[in-house]
Each structure stands twice: as C-alpha cells, then as structure tokens.
C-alpha cells in the first residue's frame, strides 16, 4: 500500500484528483490539503510515501515545498505550466503531469 497526500489549491481539481486516487486499489490517500504550509506540518509528523502536488499555489509553492524537506518522499507534480518540466529532472521527481 502506498500512503499518499494531495496538495491542490483549486477546489474542482482537488475533488477530481481525490476521486481518481480513490480508484487506485494500492494507493491510500491519508490527507488532502489546500496549501503546502498545512501539508508541511503533516509530512514532518507522519510517514508519507508519495506526495501528489500542484506547483503554483499561494504562499509556499510545490517546488519550494519539496526543496525544504530533509526526508523526501516520492513526488508527482500536477500543473498546467509546461515551463516547469526541465526543473523536474533536477528535483528527481517521480512524475510530472
């Protein structure tokens, strides 16, 4: 079982992604957050295998969230900005959608 969290500030996108994650039998959505700052506290206190995150969010963005973690779970970034694609190699993310 893969324990994951979702970080997405757009309510409609968040709802749709939560639904899709719920259809994956080996994926356990532990928590869902509107902002990366809320997710940061959770990740620091809980074991997480995978973070599925938007990049462009108010306050702390997804890339800075990842860079700030000392113990990094796998990451899948979801964004509509193709300009971030090159950064994904340097950050060693699992996937970029």
C-alpha positions as CSV (number, residue, x, y, z in Angstrom):
1,X,0.0,0.0,0.0
2,X,1.3,3.5,-0.9
3,X,0.4,6.1,1.6
4,X,0.0,9.5,-0.1
5,X,-1.2,13.0,0.4
6,X,-2.6,15.6,-2.1
7,X,-1.8,19.3,-2.2
8,X,-4.1,21.2,-4.6
9,X,-5.5,24.7,-4.1
10,X,-8.1,24.6,-6.9
11,X,-11.3,23.0,-5.3
12,X,-12.6,21.4,-8.5
13,X,-9.2,19.9,-9.4
14,X,-8.7,18.7,-5.9
15,X,-12.1,17.0,-5.8
16,X,-11.4,15.2,-9.2
17,X,-7.9,14.1,-8.2
18,X,-9.1,12.8,-4.9
19,X,-11.7,10.7,-6.8
20,X,-9.1,9.3,-9.1
21,X,-6.8,8.4,-6.2
22,X,-9.7,6.7,-4.5
23,X,-10.0,4.4,-7.5
24,X,-6.4,3.1,-7.3
25,X,-6.5,0.0,-5.1
26,X,-2.9,0.2,-3.9
27,X,-3.0,3.9,-3.0
28,X,-4.2,5.2,0.4
29,X,-5.0,8.9,0.4
30,X,-4.0,9.8,4.0
31,X,-4.8,13.5,3.8
32,X,-5.6,16.3,1.4
33,X,-4.5,19.9,1.7
34,X,-5.4,23.3,0.1
35,X,-2.0,24.8,0.9
36,X,1.6,23.5,1.1
37,X,2.1,25.0,4.6
38,X,-0.6,22.8,6.0
39,X,0.9,19.8,4.3
40,X,4.4,20.6,5.6
41,X,3.3,20.1,9.2
42,X,1.6,16.8,8.3
43,X,4.7,15.4,6.4
44,X,7.0,16.3,9.2
45,X,4.9,14.3,11.7
46,X,3.7,11.4,9.5
47,X,5.2,8.8,7.2
48,X,4.2,9.5,3.6
49,X,5.4,7.5,0.6
50,X,4.1,9.8,-2.1
51,X,3.1,13.5,-2.4
52,X,0.9,14.5,-5.3
53,X,1.1,18.3,-5.6
54,X,0.2,21.3,-7.7
55,X,3.2,23.6,-8.3
56,X,1.7,27.0,-8.4
57,X,0.0,27.7,-5.2
58,X,-0.3,30.8,-3.0
59,X,2.4,31.2,-0.3
60,X,4.7,28.1,-0.5
61,X,4.7,26.6,-4.0
62,X,5.1,22.9,-4.6
63,X,8.8,23.1,-5.7
64,X,9.9,25.1,-2.7
65,X,7.9,22.6,-0.5
66,X,9.9,19.7,-2.0
67,X,13.2,21.5,-1.7
68,X,12.5,22.3,2.0
69,X,12.1,18.7,3.0
70,X,15.1,16.9,4.5
71,X,13.4,13.4,4.1
72,X,11.8,13.5,0.6
73,X,9.0,11.1,-0.3
74,X,8.3,10.4,-3.9
75,X,6.6,13.3,-5.7
76,X,4.2,13.6,-8.6
77,X,3.7,17.2,-9.7
78,X,0.5,18.2,-11.4
79,X,0.5,21.6,-13.3
80,X,-0.7,23.3,-16.4
81,X,2.7,25.1,-16.8
82,X,5.0,23.2,-19.1
83,X,7.8,25.6,-18.3
84,X,8.4,23.6,-15.1
85,X,9.3,20.4,-16.9
86,X,13.0,21.0,-17.0
87,X,13.1,21.5,-13.2
88,X,11.6,18.1,-12.6
89,X,14.9,16.3,-13.7
90,X,17.0,18.3,-11.2
91,X,14.5,17.7,-8.4
92,X,14.3,13.9,-9.2
93,X,10.5,13.8,-9.1
94,X,8.8,10.5,-9.8
95,X,6.4,12.0,-12.4
96,X,5.2,15.3,-13.8
97,X,1.7,15.5,-15.2
